[in-house]
């Protein structure tokens, strides 16, 4: 367009100028890039710096929206990270939600091992979210789990200006069942229309401890497996029941994280 025409077209409303600067895509505040694949401390021997694993897990940690009727917020989340490709600077983060219980009226159980997998990559000084896998009653009769591309997700730019497009996403947690979804409408279709979500109360995955000292490593190089709370022990990486550090006689237990971690190569 010839520059002399621009003022006249703006006056006629044919060109809309932005009123606020656009946020950059991805996250550019992290101290790691190529040096995430370095020779520093690497306790789980996966080629990634331990501190980089934590920085990324914390930076991309999702924001959960809970329904007003949610009665089982309690959780003690952990994470694992693995390299996918150094050539494309791609890795995956596995978030173990570890809800203490599923409080569904008819199908409740001790321990609720829902999870999310984030695939991210580094390019030209910024980290970008590419894909998210959200478990939703995985391997059950109403399995609604799915992969979502970054452009199928919502981002909460109100809470923090750092939460740019392709930064950490907003996820919706099904009332009492803790299946996660990318939108409210997807949630309402989940588990044969039995799941329900709303935007009542928001919480980060780990609002207090920021995932510090919560890196489980992998199923082959275990940094954290047995965790004891109030005299009860859970083995997070084994093919064992996950009881949410509880074991009520009148409620069944859930199957643990081991099978999910192994299937996704962690």
C-alpha positions as CSV (number, residue, x, y, z in Angstrom):
1,X,0.0,0.0,0.0
2,X,1.3,3.5,-0.8
3,X,2.0,5.4,2.4
4,X,0.1,8.5,1.3
5,X,-3.2,6.5,1.2
6,X,-2.9,5.1,4.7
7,X,-4.2,8.1,6.7
8,X,-7.3,8.4,4.5
9,X,-8.1,4.7,4.8
10,X,-7.7,4.8,8.5
11,X,-10.1,7.8,8.7
12,X,-12.6,5.8,6.7
13,X,-12.3,2.8,9.1
14,X,-10.8,0.6,6.4
15,X,-7.7,-0.1,8.3
16,X,-7.9,-1.1,12.0
17,X,-4.8,-0.2,13.9
18,X,-3.9,-2.3,17.1
19,X,-4.7,-0.5,20.3
20,X,-2.4,-2.6,22.4
21,X,0.9,-4.3,21.5
22,X,0.5,-8.0,20.7
23,X,2.1,-10.5,23.1
24,X,4.9,-12.6,21.7
25,X,4.2,-16.3,21.2
26,X,5.9,-18.7,23.6
27,X,8.0,-18.1,26.7
28,X,11.2,-16.1,26.5
29,X,12.1,-15.6,30.2
30,X,13.7,-19.0,30.8
31,X,17.5,-19.2,31.4
32,X,17.8,-22.4,29.3
33,X,17.7,-23.0,25.5
34,X,20.3,-25.2,23.7
35,X,22.1,-25.5,27.0
36,X,19.2,-27.6,28.3
37,X,21.0,-30.4,26.4
38,X,24.3,-30.0,28.2
39,X,26.7,-31.8,30.4
40,X,25.7,-30.4,33.8
41,X,23.9,-32.3,36.6
42,X,21.7,-35.0,35.0
43,X,20.6,-37.3,37.8
44,X,18.2,-39.4,35.5
45,X,20.8,-39.6,32.7
46,X,18.5,-38.5,29.9
47,X,20.7,-35.8,28.4
48,X,18.9,-32.9,30.0
49,X,20.1,-30.6,32.8
50,X,18.2,-31.3,36.0
51,X,17.6,-27.6,36.6
52,X,16.4,-27.1,33.1
53,X,13.8,-29.9,33.6
54,X,12.5,-28.1,36.6
55,X,12.5,-24.7,35.0
56,X,10.5,-26.0,32.1
57,X,8.1,-28.0,34.2
58,X,7.4,-25.0,36.4
59,X,7.1,-22.5,33.5
60,X,4.6,-24.5,31.5
61,X,2.7,-25.7,34.6
62,X,-1.0,-25.5,33.6
63,X,-3.8,-23.5,35.2
64,X,-6.7,-25.6,36.2
65,X,-10.3,-24.4,36.3
66,X,-12.5,-26.3,38.8
67,X,-16.3,-26.4,39.0
68,X,-18.2,-25.0,42.0
69,X,-19.2,-28.5,43.0
70,X,-15.7,-29.9,43.2
71,X,-15.1,-31.7,46.4
72,X,-11.7,-33.3,45.8
73,X,-9.1,-30.6,45.1
74,X,-6.4,-32.3,47.2
75,X,-3.3,-33.4,45.3
76,X,0.4,-33.7,45.4
77,X,1.7,-33.4,41.9
78,X,5.0,-34.6,40.4
79,X,6.6,-34.5,37.0
80,X,9.0,-36.2,34.6
81,X,10.8,-34.8,31.5
82,X,12.4,-36.6,28.6
83,X,14.2,-35.5,25.4
84,X,12.4,-36.2,22.1
85,X,14.9,-34.7,19.7
86,X,18.0,-32.6,20.0
87,X,17.8,-31.8,16.3
88,X,14.5,-30.1,16.8
89,X,15.1,-29.1,20.4
90,X,12.0,-30.9,21.4
91,X,11.1,-32.5,24.8
92,X,8.1,-33.7,26.7
93,X,6.9,-33.0,30.2
94,X,4.7,-35.6,32.0
95,X,2.6,-34.0,34.8
96,X,1.4,-36.5,37.4
97,X,-1.6,-34.8,39.0
98,X,-1.9,-37.4,41.9
99,X,-5.3,-36.3,43.2
100,X,-5.9,-37.9,46.5
101,X,-9.3,-39.3,45.5
102,X,-12.0,-39.3,43.0
103,X,-15.2,-38.1,44.8
104,X,-17.7,-39.1,42.2
105,X,-21.0,-40.1,43.8
106,X,-21.4,-43.6,42.2
107,X,-17.9,-44.4,40.9
108,X,-15.6,-42.7,43.5
109,X,-12.3,-44.3,44.5
110,X,-9.1,-43.7,46.5
111,X,-6.4,-42.2,44.4
112,X,-6.9,-40.5,41.0
113,X,-4.0,-40.8,38.6
114,X,-4.9,-38.3,35.9
115,X,-2.1,-36.6,34.0
116,X,-1.0,-34.4,31.1
117,X,1.9,-34.6,28.7
118,X,3.2,-31.3,27.2
119,X,5.4,-31.4,24.1
120,X,7.5,-28.2,23.8
121,X,10.4,-27.0,21.7
122,X,13.0,-24.3,21.8
123,X,13.7,-21.9,18.9
124,X,15.5,-18.6,18.6
125,X,15.4,-17.7,22.3
126,X,11.9,-18.8,23.1
127,X,10.1,-22.0,24.2
128,X,6.9,-23.0,22.5
129,X,4.1,-25.3,23.5
130,X,3.2,-27.6,20.5
131,X,1.0,-30.4,21.8
132,X,-0.8,-31.5,25.0
133,X,-2.1,-34.9,25.8
134,X,-4.8,-34.8,28.5
135,X,-5.9,-37.9,30.3
136,X,-9.6,-38.3,30.8
137,X,-10.5,-41.6,32.4
138,X,-7.7,-43.2,30.4
139,X,-8.1,-46.9,29.7
140,X,-11.6,-47.0,31.3
141,X,-14.9,-47.7,29.6
142,X,-15.5,-44.0,28.9
143,X,-11.9,-43.0,27.9
144,X,-12.1,-39.4,26.6
145,X,-8.3,-38.8,26.5
146,X,-6.9,-37.0,23.5
147,X,-4.0,-35.0,22.1
148,X,-4.6,-31.3,21.4
149,X,-2.6,-29.0,19.2
150,X,-1.5,-25.6,20.7
151,X,-4.1,-23.8,18.6
152,X,-6.9,-25.9,20.2
153,X,-6.0,-24.6,23.7
154,X,-6.9,-21.6,25.7
155,X,-4.4,-19.3,27.4
156,X,-5.0,-17.1,30.4
157,X,-3.3,-13.8,29.6
158,X,-5.2,-12.0,32.3
159,X,-3.5,-13.7,35.2
160,X,0.0,-13.0,33.9
161,X,1.4,-11.2,30.9
162,X,4.0,-14.0,30.7
163,X,1.3,-16.5,29.8
164,X,1.5,-15.7,26.1
165,X,0.0,-17.8,23.3
166,X,1.8,-21.1,23.3
167,X,2.9,-20.6,26.9
168,X,1.1,-22.4,29.7
169,X,-2.5,-23.3,28.9
170,X,-5.8,-23.2,30.8
171,X,-7.3,-26.6,31.3
172,X,-10.7,-27.6,32.6
173,X,-11.1,-30.3,35.3
174,X,-14.2,-32.4,35.3
175,X,-16.2,-32.1,38.6
176,X,-15.0,-34.7,41.1
177,X,-13.6,-36.9,38.4
178,X,-10.5,-34.8,37.4
179,X,-10.4,-35.7,33.7
180,X,-8.9,-32.7,31.9
181,X,-10.1,-31.0,28.7
182,X,-9.1,-28.1,26.5
183,X,-12.5,-26.3,26.5
184,X,-15.8,-26.3,28.5
185,X,-17.6,-27.7,25.5
186,X,-15.2,-30.6,25.1
187,X,-15.5,-31.4,28.8
188,X,-19.3,-31.5,28.6
189,X,-19.1,-34.1,25.8
190,X,-16.6,-36.2,27.8
191,X,-17.3,-39.7,29.3
192,X,-20.6,-40.1,27.3
193,X,-21.8,-36.7,28.4
194,X,-21.2,-37.5,32.1
195,X,-18.4,-35.0,32.7
196,X,-19.1,-31.4,33.7
197,X,-16.8,-28.4,33.9
198,X,-17.1,-24.7,34.7
199,X,-14.9,-21.6,35.4
200,X,-15.5,-21.3,39.1
201,X,-12.1,-21.4,40.8
202,X,-8.7,-21.5,39.3
203,X,-5.6,-23.1,40.7
204,X,-2.2,-23.9,39.3
205,X,-1.2,-27.6,39.2
206,X,1.1,-27.0,42.2
207,X,0.2,-23.7,43.7
208,X,2.5,-23.9,46.8
209,X,5.6,-26.0,46.2
210,X,6.1,-25.0,42.5
211,X,7.2,-28.6,41.7
212,X,10.4,-28.2,43.7
213,X,12.0,-31.6,44.4
214,X,9.1,-33.4,42.5
215,X,11.1,-34.8,39.5
216,X,10.4,-38.5,39.5
217,X,13.0,-39.2,36.8
218,X,11.8,-42.2,34.8
219,X,10.7,-45.7,35.2
220,X,14.2,-46.9,34.4
221,X,16.2,-44.3,36.3
222,X,14.0,-43.5,39.3
223,X,14.6,-40.3,41.3
224,X,11.4,-40.6,43.3
225,X,9.2,-43.7,43.6
226,X,8.2,-44.5,47.1
227,X,6.6,-41.5,48.8
228,X,5.3,-41.8,52.4
229,X,2.7,-39.4,53.8
230,X,1.0,-39.8,57.2
231,X,2.3,-43.4,57.5
232,X,1.1,-44.5,54.1
233,X,3.3,-45.2,51.1
234,X,2.6,-44.9,47.4
235,X,5.0,-46.2,44.7
236,X,4.5,-43.7,41.9
237,X,6.4,-45.4,39.1
238,X,5.4,-49.1,39.7
239,X,2.6,-51.1,38.2
240,X,0.8,-50.9,41.5
241,X,-2.4,-49.5,42.8
242,X,-2.5,-45.8,43.6
243,X,-4.5,-45.2,46.7
244,X,-3.9,-41.4,47.2
245,X,-2.2,-42.1,50.5
246,X,-5.5,-43.5,51.8
247,X,-7.1,-46.9,51.6
248,X,-10.7,-46.7,52.8
249,X,-12.3,-50.2,53.1
250,X,-15.6,-49.0,51.4
251,X,-13.9,-47.6,48.3
252,X,-12.0,-49.2,45.5
253,X,-8.4,-48.1,44.6
254,X,-7.2,-46.9,41.2
255,X,-4.5,-48.4,39.0
256,X,-1.3,-46.4,39.2
257,X,0.9,-44.3,36.9
258,X,3.4,-47.0,35.9
259,X,1.5,-48.3,32.9
260,X,0.9,-44.7,31.6
261,X,4.5,-43.7,32.0
262,X,5.8,-46.8,30.3
263,X,3.4,-46.5,27.4
264,X,4.6,-42.9,26.7
265,X,8.2,-43.8,27.0
266,X,9.0,-42.2,30.3
